[in-house]
Amino acid sequence: MAKSDNLLINREISWLYFNERVLQEAIDVTTPLIERIKFLGIFSNNRDEFFRVRVATLRRMLNYELNNDIKDSKTREILDKISEIVEKQEVKFTATYKDIVKLLAEKNIFIINEKQLTKKQGIYVRSYFQENVRPYLFPLMLENFKKLELLKDETIHFAIDLSCRDNSERTYALMSIPTNITTRFVSLPDQKEKKYIILLDDVIRYCLEDIFAKFGYDTFNAYTIKFTRDAELDIDNDVSKSFLEIMSESVKQRKKGEPVRFVYDKTIPDKLLQEVTKKLNITKRDPIRAGGRYHNFKDFMSFPNVVRKELVYPPLPPLAHKDLPPNKSIIEIIRQKDVLLHYPYQSFNYINNFLHEASIDPLVRSIKITFYRAAKDSSIMNALINAKRNGKYVTVFLELQARFDEEANIYWTGKLQEEGVKIIQTIPGFKVHGKMILIRRKENGENVYYANISTGNYNESTARVYSDNSLFTANQDITAEVNKVFHLFESKFIMPTFNTLIVAPFYIRSFFMKMLDNEIANARAGKEAWAILKMNSLVDKIIAAKVYEASQAGVKLQLIVRGICVIVPGVQGLSENIEAISIVDKFLEHSRIFVFCNGGDNKYFISSADWMRRNFDHRVEIVCPVYDKEIQKELMDILQIQLRDNTKARLLDKENLNQYRKTNDPELHRSQFEIYDYFKRKLE
């Protein structure tokens, strides 16, 4: 019998396999061309974050091991494996980009550089540069450059070689490309049916003379460089400071993080490269890679939408929910029955409407909500402010430790405090990742609660692309325990007793272990035993061992895991009863749904938590039971549609990793589009 300890995939390597699936969407010739180039942007953005967080952490570990002479570590081996995989992926990435540019040209859409401009286009580019770009360019002469933090790692920079034809001396400069202020892509005037696009990088290259000629230079060559900083926050434990102050200072320190990767244009002169790496404190121990002319492909996520239907996905506008008719009170409806939203298939506006209704309802006394990532221009925040102005008690838990959203959440904290909204302080050492809204209403002299529990953020922007479930309920057993969770925040983390909700960091791992143990016992007793488990990541080693144990006992396990999955299905004697797939498509799979056979009395749950140690032990998470039979059927229908997917589902088997899953069904099934049609039919 195989041992489970030796068959767990390293989490970092598994994550790179996930990002390979994103790259596959860019490679896939059935993906519309503009969508393909956007998937290149998503892939690049994912990889940047991976280096800023995971690789940065591994490098910290390696430095610690080297400084303390620790011999039996696999950190160096993992880092080397990461470099090997990233290098192979980069080859595919570059080839895919070149292929897409060629195919766009066949559609009369041309991505050109500064050397390909016509005289008329050149006049337009120079005018555009003077009006929209030049005011934001501030060259730094390399010989005077002293502070690394002057350069941001979220953008790209030019290393510029300056000289005069009659003088052998060379001067070097650094200059940031202001992609955070102006678009990376400049659309040039159309020529008949032909559309031309030039990157901001090449606009600046074309106009370098306008910046440097006045200083006597007549030869200018610019080479792109990009570096990635360690983005892990070092949290100060100074008790004299508020946590808001601590987080604000930590975010500032992130801007000074050590470089963990350096990429440069392979055509850069050796002398200039040496001078730049010296000034940036880049050493041979740092990951350094020669690349192409363009970097920061994450900007391609915002590639201009050319008005051509065949180049983009067909529009899937959010649908109405059959149980939530317009101009009807959501509170009145959910008093009668639970309602489950599925966005982006259904409209996120129901969340806004719920809060807007509560903000003016004379019977509503209080509103409580948790935020992990808020939208930049959040209508939800405005509804909460309006509720406060209408005399409601409004309490917000705003997680200041939401990675890369800390600054936005700090901003909203100040904004809400100005309006008198009660802000619950972050719990040091724990992140609040559970998504909850609680409305308290005074009905006939009694407090009655209404709640929303979601698998995803209360964020209007991400709700358009993340697939999530959001439960409206007036079940007082559930809402009373949502209230307990908020009391948990306000009572300095005194642990309450939960009978309906399953809450981390107290019970979630043990709860799922118990549910799997129940299936194991049923399988050994010859009863029907199975589970369908949908999540973003499966990493926790303890529960992974239990999943293997369940498979060995004969429990049929179907896993739908978008991202990291350390489990290896299909191993004889260990995991032959496990099937694992990952779906990567138009929308980001983000919902967590868990269904257990339970001897024929199926149990359904939705959750904010993945099966990761951090979710089980270091976050406040919610697992919520789903009791309504109609909603249970809806969830099962959705899961079955995904399990039929033979178009965008990939196998996570050891032998067939990331191969598109084929089934015996001769008909093609693309689950996200079929789910949209499923909800559309419900409205007929």
C-alpha positions as CSV (number, residue, x, y, z in Angstrom):
1,M,0.0,0.0,0.0
2,A,1.5,3.4,-1.0
3,K,2.4,5.9,1.7
4,S,0.8,9.2,1.5
5,D,3.7,11.2,3.0
6,N,5.8,10.6,-0.1
7,L,3.0,11.5,-2.5
8,L,2.3,15.2,-1.8
9,I,3.2,17.7,-4.5
10,N,5.2,20.7,-3.2
11,R,2.8,23.7,-3.0
12,E,5.0,26.1,-4.9
13,I,5.4,23.6,-7.8
14,S,1.7,22.9,-7.8
15,W,1.0,26.7,-8.0
16,L,3.3,26.9,-11.0
17,Y,1.3,24.1,-12.6
18,F,-1.9,26.2,-11.9
19,N,-0.4,29.2,-13.6
20,E,0.5,26.9,-16.6
21,R,-3.2,26.3,-16.9
22,V,-3.7,30.1,-17.3
23,L,-1.0,30.1,-19.9
24,Q,-2.8,27.3,-21.7
25,E,-5.8,29.6,-22.1
26,A,-3.5,32.1,-24.0
27,I,-2.1,29.2,-26.1
28,D,-5.5,27.7,-26.9
29,V,-6.4,28.7,-30.5
30,T,-10.2,28.4,-29.6
31,T,-9.8,31.3,-27.2
32,P,-10.6,34.6,-28.9
33,L,-7.5,36.6,-29.8
34,I,-8.0,39.6,-27.5
35,E,-8.8,37.2,-24.6
36,R,-5.7,35.3,-25.4
37,I,-3.5,38.3,-24.9
38,K,-5.4,39.2,-21.7
39,F,-4.6,35.7,-20.4
40,L,-0.9,36.5,-21.0
41,G,-1.5,39.5,-18.8
42,I,-3.1,37.4,-16.1
43,F,-0.3,34.8,-16.2
44,S,2.3,37.6,-15.9
45,N,0.4,39.2,-13.0
46,N,0.1,35.9,-11.2
47,R,3.8,35.2,-11.6
48,D,4.8,38.6,-10.3
49,E,2.8,38.0,-7.1
50,F,4.2,34.5,-6.8
51,F,7.8,36.0,-6.8
52,R,6.8,38.8,-4.5
53,V,5.4,36.5,-1.9
54,R,6.3,32.8,-2.2
55,V,9.7,33.1,-3.8
56,A,10.5,36.0,-1.4
57,T,9.6,33.8,1.6
58,L,11.7,30.9,0.2
59,R,14.7,33.2,-0.2
60,R,14.3,34.4,3.4
61,M,14.3,30.8,4.5
62,L,17.4,30.0,2.4
63,N,19.3,33.0,3.8
64,Y,18.4,31.9,7.3
65,E,19.6,28.3,6.5
66,L,22.9,29.6,5.0
67,N,23.5,31.9,7.9
68,N,22.8,29.1,10.4
69,D,24.6,26.3,8.5
70,I,21.5,24.2,8.2
71,K,22.3,21.3,5.9
72,D,19.2,19.1,5.4
73,S,17.0,21.6,3.7
74,K,15.2,21.4,0.4
75,T,14.8,25.1,0.0
76,R,17.6,25.5,-2.6
77,E,16.3,22.5,-4.5
78,I,12.8,24.0,-4.6
79,L,14.1,27.4,-5.8
80,D,16.1,25.7,-8.5
81,K,13.0,23.7,-9.6
82,I,11.0,27.0,-9.7
83,S,13.6,28.6,-11.9
84,E,13.6,25.6,-14.2
85,I,9.8,25.6,-14.6
86,V,9.6,29.4,-15.0
87,E,12.2,29.3,-17.7
88,K,10.2,26.7,-19.7
89,Q,7.0,28.6,-19.2
90,E,8.7,31.8,-20.4
91,V,9.7,30.1,-23.7
92,K,6.0,29.2,-24.2
93,F,4.9,32.7,-23.2
94,T,7.2,34.4,-25.7
95,A,6.2,32.1,-28.5
96,T,2.5,32.6,-27.7
97,Y,2.9,36.4,-27.7
98,K,4.6,36.4,-31.1
99,D,1.9,34.1,-32.5
100,I,-0.9,36.4,-31.2
101,V,0.8,39.5,-32.7
102,K,1.0,37.7,-36.0
103,L,-2.6,36.6,-35.9
104,L,-3.8,40.1,-34.9
105,A,-2.0,41.5,-37.9
106,E,-4.0,39.1,-40.1
107,K,-7.1,40.7,-38.6
108,N,-5.7,44.2,-39.6
109,I,-4.7,45.0,-36.0
110,F,-1.0,45.9,-35.8
111,I,1.1,46.2,-32.7
112,I,4.0,48.3,-34.0
113,N,7.2,49.8,-32.5
114,E,8.8,53.2,-32.9
115,K,10.8,52.1,-35.9
116,Q,7.7,51.2,-37.9
117,L,5.9,54.5,-37.5
118,T,5.0,56.4,-40.7
119,K,5.8,60.1,-40.8
120,K,2.1,60.9,-40.1
121,Q,2.0,58.5,-37.2
122,G,5.2,59.9,-35.8
123,I,3.7,63.4,-35.7
124,Y,0.7,62.0,-33.8
125,V,3.0,60.1,-31.4
126,R,5.2,63.1,-30.6
127,S,2.1,65.2,-29.9
128,Y,0.6,62.5,-27.7
129,F,3.9,62.3,-25.9
130,Q,4.1,66.0,-25.1
131,E,0.5,66.2,-23.9
132,N,0.1,62.9,-22.0
133,V,3.5,61.5,-21.1
134,R,6.3,64.0,-20.9
135,P,5.0,65.7,-17.6
136,Y,5.3,62.4,-15.8
137,L,8.9,61.5,-16.8
138,F,11.7,62.2,-14.4
139,P,15.0,60.7,-15.4
140,L,17.6,59.9,-12.7
141,M,21.2,60.1,-13.7
142,L,22.7,56.8,-12.7
143,E,25.8,58.3,-11.2
144,N,23.7,60.2,-8.7
145,F,21.3,57.4,-8.0
146,K,21.4,56.3,-4.3
147,K,18.0,55.1,-3.0
148,L,16.5,51.8,-4.3
149,E,13.1,52.7,-3.0
150,L,12.9,55.6,-5.6
151,L,12.0,52.9,-8.1
152,K,8.7,51.0,-7.8
153,D,8.6,47.3,-8.6
154,E,5.0,47.5,-9.8
155,T,6.2,49.2,-13.0
156,I,8.9,49.0,-15.6
157,H,11.9,51.2,-16.0
158,F,14.3,52.2,-18.8
159,A,18.0,52.0,-18.4
160,I,19.2,54.6,-20.9
161,D,22.5,54.8,-22.7
162,L,23.3,58.4,-23.6
163,S,26.2,59.7,-25.7
164,C,27.4,62.2,-28.3
165,R,28.8,61.2,-31.7
166,D,31.8,63.4,-31.3
167,N,32.5,62.3,-27.7
168,S,33.4,58.8,-26.5
169,E,32.1,59.4,-23.0
170,R,28.8,57.7,-22.1
171,T,26.3,58.7,-19.5
172,Y,23.6,56.4,-18.1
173,A,20.1,57.2,-16.7
174,L,17.2,55.4,-15.2
175,M,13.6,56.4,-15.9
176,S,10.3,54.9,-14.7
177,I,7.6,54.3,-17.3
178,P,4.4,55.9,-15.9
179,T,2.0,53.0,-16.7
180,N,0.1,53.8,-13.5
181,I,-0.8,57.2,-14.8
182,T,-1.3,56.7,-18.5
183,T,-2.3,53.7,-20.6
184,R,0.4,51.2,-21.7
185,F,-1.3,51.0,-25.1
186,V,-1.7,54.0,-27.4
187,S,-4.1,53.6,-30.3
188,L,-3.0,55.4,-33.4
189,P,-5.4,57.0,-35.9
190,D,-6.9,54.2,-38.1
191,Q,-5.8,53.9,-41.7
192,K,-8.9,52.7,-43.6
193,E,-9.7,49.3,-42.0
194,K,-6.3,49.0,-40.3
195,K,-5.9,49.6,-36.6
196,Y,-2.5,50.4,-35.1
197,I,-1.4,50.2,-31.5
198,I,2.0,51.2,-30.0
199,L,3.2,50.5,-26.5
200,L,3.9,53.4,-24.2
201,D,7.5,52.1,-24.0
202,D,8.0,52.7,-27.7
203,V,6.3,56.1,-27.6
204,I,8.9,57.2,-25.1
205,R,11.7,55.6,-27.1
206,Y,10.6,57.6,-30.2
207,C,10.7,60.8,-28.2
208,L,13.9,60.4,-26.1
209,E,15.4,63.3,-28.1
210,D,12.7,65.6,-26.7
211,I,14.0,64.8,-23.2
212,F,17.8,64.6,-23.6
213,A,18.8,66.6,-26.7
214,K,18.9,69.9,-24.8
215,F,21.7,68.5,-22.6
216,G,23.9,67.9,-25.7
217,Y,23.2,64.2,-26.3
218,D,22.4,63.0,-29.8
219,T,22.4,59.2,-29.4
220,F,19.8,57.6,-27.1
221,N,19.1,53.9,-26.5
222,A,16.6,52.6,-23.9
223,Y,16.5,49.1,-22.5
224,T,13.7,47.8,-20.3
225,I,14.5,46.5,-16.9
226,K,12.2,45.2,-14.2
227,F,12.7,44.0,-10.7
228,T,10.4,42.4,-8.2
229,R,10.6,43.1,-4.5
230,D,9.9,41.0,-1.4
231,A,6.3,42.0,-0.6
232,E,5.9,40.1,2.7
233,L,5.2,42.6,5.5
234,D,7.3,42.7,8.7
235,I,4.8,43.6,11.3
236,D,6.0,45.8,14.1
237,N,4.9,44.6,17.6
238,D,5.2,48.1,19.3
239,V,2.2,48.1,21.7
240,S,2.2,51.9,21.9
241,K,1.0,52.1,18.3
242,S,-2.4,51.3,16.9
243,F,-2.7,48.5,14.4
244,L,-3.7,51.0,11.8
245,E,-0.4,52.8,12.4
246,I,1.6,49.6,12.3
247,M,0.0,48.5,9.0
248,S,0.6,51.9,7.5
249,E,4.3,51.8,8.3
250,S,4.6,48.2,7.2
251,V,3.1,49.0,3.8
252,K,5.6,51.8,3.4
253,Q,8.4,49.4,4.3
254,R,7.2,47.0,1.6
255,K,8.3,49.7,-1.0
256,K,11.9,49.2,0.3
257,G,11.8,45.4,0.2
258,E,14.8,43.5,-1.2
259,P,14.7,42.6,-4.9
260,V,13.9,38.9,-5.4
261,R,14.0,38.9,-9.2
262,F,15.6,41.0,-11.9
263,V,14.7,40.8,-15.6
264,Y,16.4,42.9,-18.4
265,D,16.4,43.3,-22.1
266,K,19.0,40.9,-23.4
267,T,20.3,43.5,-25.9
268,I,21.4,45.8,-23.1
269,P,25.2,46.6,-23.3
270,D,27.2,44.7,-20.6
271,K,28.7,47.9,-19.2
272,L,25.2,49.4,-18.6
273,L,23.9,46.2,-17.1
274,Q,26.8,46.1,-14.7
275,E,26.3,49.7,-13.6
276,V,22.5,49.2,-13.1
277,T,22.8,45.9,-11.1
278,K,25.5,47.5,-8.9
279,K,23.3,50.5,-8.2
280,L,20.3,48.3,-7.4
281,N,22.3,46.0,-5.2
282,I,21.5,43.1,-7.5
283,T,24.1,40.3,-6.9
284,K,24.8,36.9,-8.5
285,R,22.8,35.3,-5.8
286,D,19.7,37.0,-7.0
287,P,17.5,35.5,-9.8
288,I,18.6,37.4,-12.9
289,R,17.2,36.7,-16.3
290,A,17.7,38.1,-19.7
291,G,14.4,38.7,-21.5
292,G,12.9,40.4,-24.4
293,R,12.2,44.0,-25.2
294,Y,9.0,44.2,-23.2
295,H,8.2,43.4,-19.6
296,N,5.3,43.8,-17.2
297,F,2.9,41.9,-19.4
298,K,0.4,42.2,-16.5
299,D,-0.6,45.5,-18.3
300,F,-2.0,43.3,-21.1
301,M,-4.9,42.5,-18.9
302,S,-6.1,46.0,-20.0
303,F,-5.3,45.5,-23.6
304,P,-7.7,47.8,-25.6
305,N,-11.0,46.1,-26.6
306,V,-11.1,46.3,-30.4
307,V,-14.7,46.5,-31.5
308,R,-14.7,43.1,-33.2
309,K,-17.1,40.4,-31.8
310,E,-15.1,37.4,-32.9
311,L,-12.0,38.7,-31.0
312,V,-13.6,38.6,-27.5
313,Y,-15.8,36.3,-25.5
314,P,-19.6,36.7,-26.1
315,P,-21.1,39.0,-23.5
316,L,-22.7,37.3,-20.5
317,P,-24.5,40.1,-18.7
318,P,-25.4,39.2,-15.1
319,L,-28.9,37.7,-14.9
320,A,-31.7,38.4,-12.6
321,H,-32.6,35.9,-9.8
322,K,-36.0,34.3,-10.2
323,D,-36.8,34.7,-6.5
324,L,-35.8,38.4,-6.3
325,P,-38.2,40.4,-8.5
326,P,-37.5,44.1,-8.9
327,N,-39.1,46.6,-6.5
328,K,-39.7,44.0,-3.9
329,S,-38.2,44.0,-0.4
330,I,-35.3,41.5,-0.2
331,I,-35.8,41.4,3.6
332,E,-39.5,40.4,3.1
333,I,-38.5,37.7,0.6
334,I,-35.7,36.1,2.6
335,R,-38.0,36.0,5.7
336,Q,-40.0,33.4,3.7
337,K,-37.1,31.4,2.2
338,D,-33.3,31.3,1.8
339,V,-31.9,32.7,-1.5
340,L,-28.5,31.8,-3.0
341,L,-26.8,34.2,-5.4
342,H,-24.3,32.9,-8.0
343,Y,-22.2,35.7,-9.4
344,P,-21.0,36.7,-11.9
345,Y,-23.9,34.6,-13.5
346,Q,-26.4,36.6,-11.4
347,S,-26.2,40.2,-10.5
348,F,-24.1,41.4,-7.5
349,N,-26.5,44.4,-7.3
350,Y,-28.7,42.3,-5.0
351,I,-26.1,42.8,-2.3
352,N,-26.1,46.6,-2.9
353,N,-29.9,46.6,-2.9
354,F,-30.0,44.6,0.4
355,L,-27.8,47.2,2.1
356,H,-29.6,50.2,0.5
357,E,-32.9,48.8,1.7
358,A,-31.5,48.3,5.2
359,S,-30.0,51.8,5.3
360,I,-33.5,53.4,5.0
361,D,-35.7,50.8,6.6
362,P,-37.1,52.4,9.8
363,L,-37.2,49.0,11.5
364,V,-33.5,48.3,10.9
365,R,-31.4,49.1,14.0
366,S,-28.0,47.9,13.0
367,I,-25.8,46.7,10.1
368,K,-22.6,44.7,10.6
369,I,-20.3,43.6,7.8
370,T,-16.8,42.2,7.2
371,F,-14.6,43.4,4.3
372,Y,-11.5,41.7,3.0
373,R,-11.1,43.4,-0.3
374,A,-13.3,46.4,-1.1
375,A,-13.8,47.9,-4.6
376,K,-12.1,51.2,-5.4
377,D,-15.3,53.0,-5.8
378,S,-17.5,50.9,-3.5
379,S,-21.2,51.5,-3.6
380,I,-21.5,49.2,-0.6
381,M,-19.3,51.6,1.4
382,N,-21.6,54.5,0.3
383,A,-24.6,52.5,1.5
384,L,-23.0,51.9,4.9
385,I,-22.2,55.6,5.2
386,N,-25.8,56.4,4.2
387,A,-27.1,54.0,6.8
388,K,-25.0,55.7,9.5
389,R,-26.4,59.1,8.4
390,N,-29.9,57.6,8.7
391,G,-29.2,56.8,12.4
392,K,-28.4,53.1,12.1
393,Y,-25.6,51.5,14.2
394,V,-23.1,50.5,11.6
395,T,-20.1,48.2,12.4
396,V,-17.4,47.3,9.9
397,F,-14.6,44.8,10.3
398,L,-12.1,45.9,7.6
399,E,-9.2,43.5,7.3
400,L,-6.1,45.7,7.1
401,Q,-3.9,42.7,6.4
402,A,-5.5,41.8,3.0
403,R,-2.4,41.4,0.9
404,F,-1.9,44.1,-1.7
405,D,-5.2,45.8,-0.7
406,E,-3.8,47.2,2.6
407,E,-3.6,50.7,1.3
408,A,-7.1,50.7,-0.1
409,N,-8.5,49.3,3.2
410,I,-6.5,51.8,5.2
411,Y,-8.2,54.5,3.1
412,W,-11.7,53.2,3.7
413,T,-11.0,52.8,7.4
414,G,-10.3,56.6,7.6
415,K,-13.3,57.4,5.4
416,L,-15.7,55.3,7.5
417,Q,-14.3,56.6,10.8
418,E,-14.9,60.2,9.6
419,E,-18.6,59.3,9.3
420,G,-18.8,57.8,12.7
421,V,-19.0,54.2,11.6
422,K,-17.6,51.8,14.2
423,I,-14.5,50.1,12.9
424,I,-13.5,46.8,14.6
425,Q,-9.8,46.6,15.0
426,T,-7.8,43.8,13.2
427,I,-6.9,40.9,15.3
428,P,-3.1,40.7,15.3
429,G,-1.9,37.2,14.2
430,F,-5.3,36.4,12.5
431,K,-6.9,37.6,9.3
432,V,-10.6,37.8,9.0
433,H,-11.4,36.2,5.7
434,G,-15.0,35.2,6.3
435,K,-17.6,37.3,4.4
436,M,-20.7,38.2,6.4
437,I,-23.4,40.8,6.6
438,L,-25.8,41.0,9.5
439,I,-28.9,43.1,9.7
440,R,-30.7,43.5,13.0
441,R,-34.4,44.6,12.7
442,K,-36.8,45.4,15.6
443,E,-40.0,43.5,14.7
444,N,-42.9,43.5,17.3
445,G,-40.5,44.5,20.0
446,E,-38.1,41.6,19.2
447,N,-34.7,41.5,17.5
448,V,-34.9,39.6,14.2
449,Y,-31.7,39.0,12.2
450,Y,-31.1,38.7,8.5
451,A,-27.7,37.7,7.1
452,N,-25.7,37.2,4.0
453,I,-22.8,34.7,4.0
454,S,-20.6,34.6,0.9
455,T,-17.7,32.6,-0.5
456,G,-16.2,35.8,-2.0
457,N,-15.6,39.4,-1.3
458,Y,-18.2,42.2,-1.1
459,N,-16.5,43.7,-4.1
460,E,-18.4,45.0,-7.2
461,S,-15.4,44.7,-9.4
462,T,-14.3,41.2,-8.7
463,A,-17.9,40.0,-8.6
464,R,-18.0,40.5,-12.4
465,V,-15.2,37.9,-13.0
466,Y,-15.0,35.7,-9.8
467,S,-17.5,32.9,-9.5
468,D,-18.9,32.9,-6.0
469,N,-22.0,31.9,-3.9
470,S,-23.7,34.3,-1.6
471,L,-26.5,33.1,0.8
472,F,-29.3,35.3,2.0
473,T,-31.0,33.8,5.0
474,A,-33.3,34.6,7.9
475,N,-32.7,31.3,9.6
476,Q,-32.3,32.4,13.2
477,D,-30.0,29.5,14.1
478,I,-27.6,30.7,11.4
479,T,-28.0,34.5,11.9
480,A,-27.6,34.2,15.7
481,E,-24.2,32.6,15.1
482,V,-23.2,35.2,12.6
483,N,-23.9,37.6,15.4
484,K,-21.6,35.5,17.7
485,V,-18.8,35.9,15.1
486,F,-19.1,39.6,15.3
487,H,-19.2,39.4,19.1
488,L,-16.0,37.4,18.8
489,F,-14.3,40.3,17.1
490,E,-15.5,42.8,19.7
491,S,-14.8,40.6,22.8
492,K,-11.1,40.4,22.3
493,F,-11.3,36.9,20.8
494,I,-13.1,35.1,23.6
495,M,-14.3,31.8,22.0
496,P,-18.0,31.3,21.8
497,T,-19.8,28.0,21.2
498,F,-21.1,27.3,17.7
499,N,-23.7,24.7,16.9
500,T,-24.6,25.6,13.3
501,L,-21.8,27.5,11.7
502,I,-18.3,26.0,11.6
503,V,-15.7,28.7,12.4
504,A,-11.9,28.8,12.0
505,P,-9.5,29.0,13.7
506,F,-11.5,26.7,16.0
507,Y,-13.2,23.9,14.2
508,I,-13.0,23.8,10.4
509,R,-10.2,21.2,10.0
510,S,-11.6,18.9,12.7
511,F,-15.1,19.3,11.2
512,F,-14.0,18.3,7.7
513,M,-11.9,15.4,9.2
514,K,-15.1,14.3,11.0
515,M,-17.1,14.4,7.8
516,L,-14.5,12.4,6.0
517,D,-14.3,9.9,8.9
518,N,-18.1,9.5,8.6
519,E,-17.7,8.6,4.9
520,I,-14.9,6.2,5.7
521,A,-17.0,4.4,8.3
522,N,-19.9,4.1,5.8
523,A,-17.6,2.8,3.1
524,R,-16.2,0.2,5.4
525,A,-19.7,-0.8,6.4
526,G,-20.6,-1.4,2.7
527,K,-22.7,1.7,2.4
528,E,-22.7,4.4,-0.3
529,A,-19.9,6.8,0.5
530,W,-18.7,9.8,-1.5
531,A,-17.9,13.5,-1.4
532,I,-17.7,16.3,-3.9
533,L,-15.2,19.0,-2.8
534,K,-14.8,22.3,-4.7
535,M,-12.2,24.8,-3.6
536,N,-9.4,27.0,-4.7
537,S,-6.5,25.2,-3.0
538,L,-5.9,21.9,-1.2
539,V,-2.6,22.3,0.7
540,D,-3.0,21.2,4.4
541,K,-1.0,18.0,4.9
542,I,-3.2,16.7,7.8
543,I,-6.4,16.8,5.8
544,A,-4.6,15.6,2.6
545,A,-3.6,12.5,4.5
546,K,-7.3,12.0,5.6
547,V,-8.4,12.4,1.9
548,Y,-5.9,9.6,1.0
549,E,-7.2,7.5,3.9
550,A,-10.8,8.0,2.6
551,S,-9.8,6.9,-0.9
552,Q,-8.1,3.8,0.5
553,A,-11.3,3.0,2.4
554,G,-13.3,3.1,-0.8
555,V,-14.8,6.6,-0.5
556,K,-15.4,8.1,-4.0
557,L,-13.9,11.6,-4.0
558,Q,-14.4,14.1,-6.8
559,L,-12.2,17.2,-6.4
560,I,-12.6,20.5,-8.3
561,V,-9.5,22.5,-7.3
562,R,-8.7,25.6,-9.3
563,G,-5.2,26.3,-7.9
564,I,-2.8,24.4,-5.7
565,C,-3.5,20.7,-5.1
566,V,-0.9,18.7,-3.3
567,I,-3.0,15.5,-3.7
568,V,-1.9,13.0,-6.4
569,P,-5.0,11.2,-7.7
570,G,-5.0,7.8,-9.4
571,V,-2.2,6.1,-7.5
572,Q,-2.9,2.4,-7.0
573,G,-3.4,1.5,-3.3
574,L,-3.6,5.1,-2.3
575,S,-5.7,7.4,-4.4
576,E,-7.4,5.4,-7.1
577,N,-10.8,6.6,-5.8
578,I,-9.9,10.2,-6.2
579,E,-10.6,12.2,-9.4
580,A,-9.3,15.8,-9.4
581,I,-9.9,18.4,-12.1
582,S,-9.2,22.1,-12.4
583,I,-11.3,24.5,-14.5
584,V,-9.7,27.7,-15.9
585,D,-11.9,29.7,-18.2
586,K,-13.5,33.1,-18.7
587,F,-14.4,33.5,-15.0
588,L,-12.1,32.8,-12.1
589,E,-13.4,29.8,-10.1
590,H,-13.6,31.1,-6.6
591,S,-16.5,29.4,-4.8
592,R,-16.0,26.7,-2.1
593,I,-18.7,24.1,-2.1
594,F,-18.6,20.8,-0.1
595,V,-21.1,18.0,-0.4
596,F,-20.9,14.8,1.6
597,C,-23.0,11.7,1.0
598,N,-23.7,11.1,4.7
599,G,-25.4,7.7,4.2
600,G,-27.8,9.1,1.7
601,D,-28.8,12.2,3.7
602,N,-26.6,14.6,1.8
603,K,-25.0,17.5,3.6
604,Y,-24.2,20.7,1.8
605,F,-21.9,23.5,2.8
606,I,-20.5,26.7,1.3
607,S,-17.4,28.4,2.7
608,S,-14.9,31.2,2.5
609,A,-12.1,28.8,3.4
610,D,-9.8,26.7,1.3
611,W,-8.2,23.6,2.7
612,M,-4.9,25.3,3.7
613,R,-3.2,25.6,7.0
614,R,-3.5,29.4,7.0
615,N,-7.3,29.1,6.5
616,F,-7.7,26.5,9.3
617,D,-5.3,27.9,11.9
618,H,-4.6,31.6,11.2
619,R,-7.8,33.1,9.8
620,V,-11.4,33.6,10.9
621,E,-13.4,31.6,8.3
622,I,-17.0,30.5,8.0
623,V,-18.4,27.2,6.8
624,C,-22.2,27.5,6.5
625,P,-24.7,24.7,6.0
626,V,-27.2,24.9,3.2
627,Y,-30.6,23.6,4.3
628,D,-33.0,24.6,1.6
629,K,-33.7,21.6,-0.7
630,E,-34.1,23.7,-3.8
631,I,-30.8,25.4,-3.2
632,Q,-29.1,22.1,-2.5
633,K,-30.4,20.8,-5.9
634,E,-29.0,24.0,-7.5
635,L,-25.6,23.4,-6.0
636,M,-25.6,19.8,-7.1
637,D,-26.6,20.7,-10.6
638,I,-23.8,23.2,-10.8
639,L,-21.2,20.7,-9.5
640,Q,-22.4,18.1,-12.0
641,I,-22.2,20.5,-14.8
642,Q,-18.6,21.2,-13.8
643,L,-17.8,17.5,-13.4
644,R,-19.0,17.0,-17.0
645,D,-16.7,19.7,-18.4
646,N,-14.6,18.2,-21.2
647,T,-13.5,21.6,-22.7
648,K,-11.9,23.7,-20.0
649,A,-11.3,21.1,-17.3
650,R,-7.8,19.8,-16.8
651,L,-6.7,16.6,-15.1
652,L,-4.6,16.9,-12.0
653,D,-3.3,13.3,-12.2
654,K,0.4,12.7,-11.8
655,E,0.7,11.2,-15.3
656,N,-1.6,13.5,-17.1
657,L,-1.0,16.8,-15.3
658,N,-2.8,19.7,-17.0
659,Q,-4.0,17.7,-19.9
660,Y,-7.5,18.7,-21.0
661,R,-9.9,16.2,-19.6
662,K,-11.7,14.0,-22.2
663,T,-14.9,12.1,-21.4
664,N,-16.9,9.4,-23.2
665,D,-19.5,12.0,-24.0
666,P,-19.2,12.9,-27.7
667,E,-20.8,16.3,-27.0
668,L,-18.6,19.2,-25.8
669,H,-19.4,20.6,-22.4
670,R,-18.0,24.0,-21.3
671,S,-19.2,24.4,-17.7
672,Q,-19.1,28.1,-17.2
673,F,-21.2,28.8,-20.4
674,E,-23.6,25.9,-19.5
675,I,-24.0,27.3,-15.9
676,Y,-25.0,30.7,-17.4
677,D,-27.6,28.9,-19.6
678,Y,-28.8,27.0,-16.6
679,F,-29.7,30.1,-14.7
680,K,-31.0,31.8,-17.9
681,R,-33.5,28.9,-18.3
682,K,-34.7,29.4,-14.7
683,L,-36.0,32.8,-15.8
684,E,-38.1,31.5,-18.7
